[in-house]
Amino acid sequence: MDNPAPIRLADYQPPAFLVDKVSLTFRLAPNTTRVLSRIAFRRNPDGPGGPLKLDGDKLTLISAQIDGTPITPTLTGTGLEIDAPDAFTWEAEVEIDPEANTTLNGLYMSNGMYCTQCEAEGFRRITYYPDRPDVMAPFEVRIESDLPVLLSNGEEIERGDGFALWHDPWPKPAYLFALVAGELVARSDRFRTMEGRDVALNIWVRPGDEDRCDYAMDALKRSMLWDEEVYGRAYDLDVFNIVAVDDFNMGAMENKGLNIFNSRLVLASPETATDADYQRIESVIAHEYFHNWTGNRITCRDWFQLCLKEGLTVYRDQQFSGDARSHAVQRIEDVQMLRARQFPEDAGPLAHPVRPESYVEINNFYTATVYEKGAELIGMLRVLIGDAAWQQGCKLYFERHDGQACTIEDWLKVFEDASGRALSHFARWYHQAGTPRLSVSSRHEAGELILTLAQETRPTPGQPEKSPLHMPIRIGAIAPDGQEVVADTVLELTEAKQEFRLPCQTPEAVPSVLRGFSAPVILDQPLSTADKALLLAHDTDPLSRWDAGRSLGKEALMAMILDDAAPDPTYLDALGKVLSDMDLDPAFQALVLALPSDEDMAQTLAEGGATPDPLRIEAARVALSTAVAGQHRDTLANIHDSLAPTGPFSPDAGDAAKRSLRNAALALLTRIDNGDRARAQFDTASNMTDSLAALTCLLRIGDGVTEAETFRKRWQSDRLVMDKWFALKVGTAPGETGVGIARELADDPDFTWKTPNRFRAVVHALGANHSGFHAGDGSGYAFVAEWILRMDPVVPQVAARTMTVFQTFRRYDADRKALAEAALRRISEAATLSRDTGEMVRRILES
């Protein structure tokens, strides 16, 4: 395994040449597509000087000209170089092979359809170009093909026999280029913007899928309206196209005017999609649309600024989803995802700042740290400066930087100008890796609640020393009678340790700290079981209320895992109070009922100095679930009965919330009724949410063989539903049984593993199965490593992202560590390994 030199933020230089206009002609053929480029260059007066350097990868150069004169450029390992005048027109013709491009990066084919993915550096696989985000230009694209649908960015300005001509007037970097050509049909609609523009909306899908686009179209129109009402941002073209494609590395891509989506994030019907699918479709449709301003009109200067567009746009899609559904539930789900995905990243060998200082392969930095933690920084900034300054700062950002490629410094400067506050201390969040630990102690004196807050961030790879961060800590306090006696207040912690005094006449009041999860930290607050139960029952902040229940559940599980204790009666009683509160949102009740995950418990045990045992964790969770079901059998049965569907399926938040609580009750009841209710629900379910929930319940108790086969026979021809079936089979079986099922399914003729969705449904699903992946004999590690090696030469990005399942292997016992390391060594010693996967395995092994 080679060791490529890293690219460093400190080495950034502006481009030597800028681009005024790009004209491309594509003569499409599966193995011999010709790409003709005509590009107007001029020397950048602020650039470093020197020759013109164009990026290129897997291109066959047919010809090249400068101002009409043929030239022979110098080919390099990464592209070509030319001694060029200060202003000129470059023309080139290259040949590429889309059908052989299995990487799904650049121009490739998926089931007979031509498709592109150019973020981050895929455009260099299409033609020679300065493939960097700070080179922006308008594009004109001519597509020549007999295929009926020919799409690119912007607006179609001409169509004839066998060709279409597209023009995108808005300057954009190459990573936002898109082209799609194929046998497609459209679900169409229209939207009138606040500026009076009549926009044609199209969702393009394979024939037969058009009846599953309605929800995506509705989500798009709601997103467009929301961005106008909340941020004052109107759409800026006469057409907005979305294309659904099965073979796609990412969830979706925000190419200007032509968003390309993984099919699973577009297609939905009550029979084939779960409530989680609907919610995810809504969120991702919004996310990619919001990029039109936060990512496209204003983009990144370089890839180190990735969080500038992604963190901000995640924050915006979270806001949208909260407005569309429930802000309380949305916030809890966001925190769950952050803790499940980003906290382990921060605690392991893959830790990096929200804005990294260096990388080997930029594709490896599309991470939870950049996206989810990046969004948390946006939320913290808003809390610190207040809503008025936030709105003014956003307005100033759009006005000042429209059409520019920007940095984090540009972003923070507008908020300094809008608020009058210095943000240099807050900026440390962007530079410093790791999850801070916030320790809280409290006392009462003379009518005051005195809080002592201390922060510490442990060393991470490359950053042994940490500085105190600037964080907003929202707090309140609850009296023993359930009344709030300290109103919601924001404290600003800027030092390693600070003391705060708040008026409080109730000495027994329990502090409610980190409300709304106002900073992405690990909270260490010594509260008694009774205090946690009080907050669970009465805290006025939904996030803190849920978190108190989660803390009680972790406390109970820890005692069961480490000391073979019986289930904690205080926790069981507290859940009963939540279940009996008819004023609560059913979706919130369902979240409270859910026990901490196996991975969450493993992380908690490791943080406390214990060695996690995956089988003991699994056994404790089963035992606690069984105890909850036994104590609250009648209440749970009443919930399941009373929330049975009575009308047609609706994906709206209210109905989805009821289904989530009903199925949470079913999951518990299945532990004590031999699956009777689950089988009855499976037999009568009229929607995928209830059907899949029932099957999940049965498989988790080691039952459901007949139902699983029934499910498969019914949905054999539906590729997206079959992805769910594969993932469910692998994800629900514990220990070595899960590995055995994964191996069986890997031999299944329907395991089309070169399709990323199906690969993830088996291989990544095993990696997410805690006791299966960490099976004591190492078979889980070996299976995943085997398939990473198989996938790496085909779709390197998918292989590299699967590597993340190994990032926490050092927390386990010596035998498991040795087995996991042996699997990692097999990957690292492969004869050929992509730069994507090579960087990941190196970082994990070097930890």
Secondary structure, 3 states (H helix, E strand, C coil): CCCCCCEEHHHCCCCCEEEEEEEEEEECCCCCEEEEEEEEEEECCCCCCCCEEEECCCCEEEEEEECCEECCCEECCCEEEECCCCEEEEEEEEEECHHHCCCCCEEEEECCEEEEECCCCCHHHCCCECCCCCCCEEEEEEEECCCCEEEECCEEEEEECCEEEEEEEEEECHHHCCEEEECCEEEEEEEECCCCCEEEEEEEECCCCHHHCHHHHHHHHHHHHHHHHHHCCCCCCCEEEEEEECCCCCCEECCCCEEEEEHHHCCCCCCCCCHHHHHHHHHHHHHHHHCCCECCCEEECCHHHHHHHHHHHHHHHHHHHHHHCCHHHHHHHHHHHHHHHHHHHHCCCCCCCCCCCEECCHHHHCCHHHHHHHHHHHHHHHHHHCHHHHHHHHHHHHHHHCCCEECHHHHHHHHHHHHCCCCCCCCHHHHCCCCCEEEEEEEEECCEEEEEEEEECCCECCECCCCCCCEEEEEEEECCCCCEEEEEEEEEECCCEEEEEEECCCCCCEEEECHHHCCCCEEECCCCHHHHHHHHHHCCCHHHHHHHHHHHHHHHHHHHHHHCCCCCHHHHHHHHHHHHCCCCCHHHHHHHHCCCCHHHHHHHHHHCCCCCCHHHHHHHHHHHHHHHHHHCHHHHHHHHHHCCCCCCCCCCHHHHHHHHHHHHHHHHHCCCCCCHHHHHHHHHCCCHHHHHHHHHHHHHCCCCHHHHHHHHHHHCCCHHHHHHHHHHHHHCCCHHHHHHHHHHHHCCCCCCCCCHHHHHHHHHHHHHCHHHHCCCCCHHHHHHHHHHHHHCCCCHHHHHHHHHHHCCHHHCCHHHHHHHHHHHHHHHCCCCCCHHHHHHHHHHHCC
